[in-house]
């Protein structure tokens, strides 16, 4: 943990853990078959499309209300509402 001369914490630096705690991590590698790799690529592509549709809807709403800053009151459409628009996302 980084701190200044007066002992105050410098924002953005690691904080110390309580006594007895440690940090560790694991790394895994997957080796999918060709069919699995294709399926994963399709799945991630579809999820990216849904996310982009959410963002596009939000931007349309913000332009519609001429948003200039402050709190946004936006009703997020459901996942099924977005996926129903595209046959390949079902």
N, C-alpha and C positions, 0 to 999 in steps of 0.2 A: 504494500500500500504506500503510495506516495503522499507525503505531507510537506507542508511548508515549515519554515523554521519555528513558527509559533505553534506547530502541532496540528493545524487544521488540515483536513483532507482536501486533496486536489481533485476536483471533479473530473470524472472520466478515467480515473485510475482504479486498479483493482482494490477492492475492499478486503480486509483480512477476514478469515473464517474463524468461527468459535474454536476454542481449544478442542483438540481431538478430531476435528473434521479434516478431511482431505478432498482434493478434487482429482478426478480421473476421467478417462474417456475411453471409448471403444471405437474401433474402425472396422467396418465390414465391407467386403467387396462381394458383389453379386455377379454371377455370370449367367444371364438368362439365355435360353435357347433362342433361336431365330424367331420362332412364333411368339414367344414371350416378349422379346424385344419389340416386335412390331406392335403387339397389344399395348405395351407400356407407352410407346410413342403416340399411339392413337388416343390413349386415355389422357396423357398430359396435354396433347393438342386440343382435345375437347374441353378440358378444364380451363385451359388458357382462353379458349373462345368464350366460355361462360363468364370468366373474369372480365374480359374485355367488353362484353355486353353490359355487365354491371357498371363499369366505368363510363361507357358511352351513354347509358341511361342517366347517370348522375350528371355528366357534363351537359346533356340536353336540358335537364331540369334546371341546372344552374344558369344556363343561358336564357331559358324561358323566364325565370324570375329576376333576371339581371342582377345576379349575386355580386356583391362588392365586398363582402367580408362579414364575419360574425357567425352566429349559430345557424346550422343548416337543419331544416326540418324536411327530411327526405324519407319517404317510405320505400324501403328496398324491396324490389320484386322478389317473389319466391324463386327458388332454383327451378322448380317445375314450370313456372311461367316462361322462363327464358329458354329452357331446353325444348319446350313444346313448339317453339318457333322453327326449330331445325330438326329435320328427320334423322340426320346422322348423329344427333346427340342423345337420342332415346335409348 
